[in-house]
Amino acid sequence: MASKVTIADVARAAGVSASTASVVFSGKIKVSDETAARVRAAAADLGYRGPDPRAASLRTGRSGIVGVVMTASLRTAFLDPIAIATMDGIVSSVAHLGAGILLLRDDGHTPAATEVPLDAAVIFGSHRESSELVKSLSERGIPVVTVEGDPTWGVPVISLDNADAQAQLAHHVAGLGHHEVAVVSLRWNSTAEPGFQSASEAPTIDFTRERLAGVREVFDNPIVFSARGSSVDFGIEAANAILDHHQPTAILAQSDLLAAGVIRAAIERGLRVPEDLSVTGFDGVVVDGLAPYQLTTMHQPAYDKGRAVGDALSRLLDGEVAPSVRFTCTFRPGNTTAPPGRSPVS
């Protein structure tokens, strides 16, 4: 059996030191284009495909893995354009670390994230039960950043002004003269069972709770139906449940996908949007098939939020302090809200 080609073999063939050949592949130090080309040509001639990541892991003490722990189902999470944009921001901002992203599911029961050799972890869409996961990872010395997490956990939190943003939408709806309103919320807890929620019930998902608080700041006792997650189909399901039992003049959905589902359910029932039913969303994303409607919504900087997560991870891995970052949403008026029984008002 032929011996395995090593970086030292490539270095000898290229006429450079082993350390120079190594940095050509790692990209961590700039070398001349001529030297890099010579090293890569020698590697190609010898059939060398690159350094063994396991050796690098042993040498540096790092696995090269950043775990992204999702509290939502992975199948539904990546139907959500906000989740995709946030992940895109995370990936782009950790690329310089040479780290790979490993997606993990946290359903409150499976301890996968605590058993994988991670350099750092992101808790994405955390709920109250996530505190134990954060504690376990932190005790192992693994840097943790949470997206929309609890600031009392002692780790950096990258979040939105959820309550203030949702309150701004609620004030807009109230200013149009609406009094009978309903809320289609995002997941209520880790089980994600849909259903009506009483005023005494509090969501365990942080951003759901914060956005609901924003509505309740303006409306004392709104009808609340918690959806299975953020999708058009879940919005249709929630709207039908509400409209089967109630007659709100406005429905405030906690995501644009849910709002699109509410609009479709209303149209199927013969209701006019916004004359018979005003609808608001949250996120500011493009929803296919929604024309001629333009949602009245709040736009969130999801990609920038993801980049802030990656920046925090980089700081923590370098032994620095990473501050929490709170982003501000922007109001976007559309043509899906109007005074009860009237034409659109933005």
N, C-alpha and C positions, 0 to 999 in steps of 0.2 A: 504494500500500500504506500502510495506517495505521501511524503510528509506534508503537513499542512503549511501553506504559505503564511508567513508572518509579516508584520510591519517592518521588521528588521531586514527581511529579504527584499522587500520593496525599496527600502532606504538604500541598501547596497546597490541595487540595480539602477537606481536613479542618481546615485552619487551624492546623497545627502545624509544627514544624521537621522537616526530613528525618531528623535523628537520633532524634527522638521516634517518628516513624512506623516507623523501622527497628527500635527496641527493642520495639515492639508485636509485631512478627513474630518477633523472636529470642527474646523472653521472658526475656532476661538481666537486665533491669532492670524493676522494678515501676513501672507507670504507673497512673493512676486508671482505674477502670472506665469512667467517662464518656469519657475521652480515648481509651481503647482501642476502645470501641464506635464512636466517631466515625471513627477511622482505618479500622476494619474495614468500616464502612458506605461510606466513600469508596472503599475498595479494591473492594468489591463493585460499586458503581456504575460504576467505570471498567474493571472486568474484570481487575483486578490479582490474580494468584494467589499472589504472594509473591516474595521476593528470589531471584535466580538463585544457586544454590549454588556455581556456578563462580566468580562474582564474589567471594563470601565466601571461597572457597578462595584466590583470588589475593590478597585483602586480608590474610588471616590467616596465609597460608603453610601452612595445614592442609587436608588433603583431606576431613576429616570422616568418615574410614573407619577402623574398628578391625578388623583382620583376625583371625579365629579360625581357626587352622590345625589341622585334624584329621588325626591319623595313621591313624585308622581310616576305613574306607569310609563316606562320608556316608549311604549307603543303610542301612547297619546301625547306624551310630552313633545315629541318631535313632529307632531302635526301643528304645533303652536309656533307661529312665526316669531313670537317674542323669545321663546326658549331657543330657537335656532339662532336668532341674531345675538342673543347673549352668549351662547356657546361660541359663536364665531369670534366675538370679541375676546373671550377667554383664550381660545386657541391661538389667535394672532398675537396676543400679548405674552404668551409663555413660550412662543416658538424659539426665542433666543436662548432659552434654557436648555434646549435640546431634549425636552421632556415630551413624553407621549401622554395622551389623555385616556384614562380608563373610566368608562361609565359604569356606575354601580347603582343598585336600587336599595333604598332604605324604606322598608314598609313598617318599621317599628319592631320587627321581629328577627329579620335575617341579619346577622352581624358581619356580612361580607366585608364591609369597609374596614373593620377592625382586624381582619385576618390577612389583608393584602399588603405587601411591602410598598408603601406609598412614601414619596418624598413630601407631599403636601396634599391637602384635601379641600374641596369646595363643597359645601352643603347647599344644595340648590333647591329653593322652595321649602325651607325648613318649617317644622311644626314643633310643638312643645316637647314631644317625645325625642326630638333630635338633640336635646340637651345632653342626654346620656351618651350619644354618639360623639358629640363634641368633646365631652369630658374624657371619654375613653381614648380618642385620638390624641388629645392634648397631653394626657398622661404618658403616652408613648413617645412624646416629643415631636409629633407630627404637626407642622403648622396648619392651621385651619382658617378658612375665610368662609363666611356665610353670605348667601344672597337672600335678602329679605329675612334675616334672622333676628334673634333676640339680642339686644345690646347688653343684656345682663350676663351673657355667657362668657364674656371676657375675651372674645376674639373679634377681629375686624368684621364689620357688617357693611355690605354694599347694598344700598336700598334706595327706594323712592319715597317721595313725600306722599305716600298712599292716602292717608287720611285727608290731608289738605287738598289733594287733587280731586278725590272723590267728593269732598264737600263743595268744591268749586262747581262741579257738575250738578250736584244737588241744589245749590243756590240758583243755578241757571234754570233748572226745571221749576223750582218754587217761584222764581221771578216771572215765569210764564203763566202762573196761576194754578199750577197743579197742587192738589192736596192728597188725592188717592194714588199712592205710588207703590210699586213693588220693586224688589231687588232680586236679580238672578246672580247669586254669588258664585265664586269659584269654589273649589273643594273646601268642605267644612272641616274635615279632619283626615287622618291617614287612611281611613276606610273608604272615603269618597262615596258614601251612600247618598243618593239624592233625596230631597224631601223638604217639607216646610219646616221652618225653624221659629221657635217662639222668642219673644224678647228676652227671656231669661237665659237662653242658650247662647254661648259664646264659641266662635270657631277656635280651633286649636292651630289652624294654619295662620301664620302671622300676617301675611298680606291680605288675606280674606278678612281677618278681624279688623285690620286697620281701615280698609276701604269701607267696610260696613259701618265703622265708627264715624266715618266722614258723612255718610248718608244720615245716620241717626243724629248727627249734629244739627241737621236741618229739619228732618221729619221725625216726629216722636216715635211713631210705631208703624214703620213700613212693613208691608208683606214681604217675607223673605223666603226664597226657595233656593236651596243649595244644589248646584249642579254637580255632575260627576267629574267635571273637569272643563277645560277650555276647548270647545269645539262647536261647530255649527249645529251638529246633531244634538249635542247636549243642550244647546240653547233652545232648539225646537222643543225638546222634551220638557224643559223647565217652563217655557212659555205656555205650552198646552196645559200643564198642571195648574199654573196660575190662572189662566183664562177660563179653565173649567169651573173654577170656584169663586173667582173674584172679577171685578171690573175696574181695574186701575186705569187711569188716564195716561200714566207714564210708567215705563219699566226701565230701571237703571241696571244695566248688565255690567259685570266686573271685567269683561274683556270684549274686544271687538268681535271675536268669533261667536261668543255667546249672543251678542247683540244682533249679529246677522241671523242667527237662528231664531231669535225673538221676532224679527221682522218677517221672516219667511212663515213662521207659524201664524202671525197676525194676518198676513195676506191670504193664507189658505183659509182663514176663518171669515174672510170678507171684510176685514178691518182695514181702514186706510191709515197709512203712516205718512205724516204725523197727525192728520186731522182727527182720527179716532184714538190713536195711541202714539205717544211720543216715546222714542227709544234713544238711550245713550249707551255708548260703549266705553272702553278704556284700553289704551295701548297705542292707537294711531297707526295701525297697520293696514295694508291693502287686503281687502277680502274679495276674492274672485266671485263674480256673479251677483254683486250687490247693486250694481247700477240699475236705475238712475239715482240710487240713494248714496249720499255721502254722510257718514255717521258724524253726529255730534259726539265728540270723544275727548280724551286726554292723550296726548302723545308722550310716550316715555322713550328716553334715549337708551334702548336696550343694548346696542352694540357698545356704546361708551361705558355702560354699566359692566359689561363683560370685560372690557379692557381694564377697568378699575380693579376687577377681581384679580386679573393676571398681574397687574402692577403690585397689588398687595402681596400676592404669593411670592413674587420676586424679592420684595423687601424682606419678607419673613425668612426666606431661604438664605438670604445674605446676612441674617442675624440682626436686621434692623427692625424698628417699630413701624408697623403699618397702621395708619389711621383709618377709621371708618369713613365712608363717603356716602353722602345722601344726595341723590339727584332730584331735580325739580321737573315735574311734568308741565306740558304746555297745553292750554285749552285750544281745541280746534272745533269751531262751530260748523255744523253741517245742515242738512235739510231734513233731519229726522226728528226734530223737536219743534213744537209750536204750542200756542195756547190751546187749551182743550177745545176741540171742535173747530179750530181755525187753520189757516194756512201757515206754512213754515215761517219761523222767526229765528234768526241767528244772532 
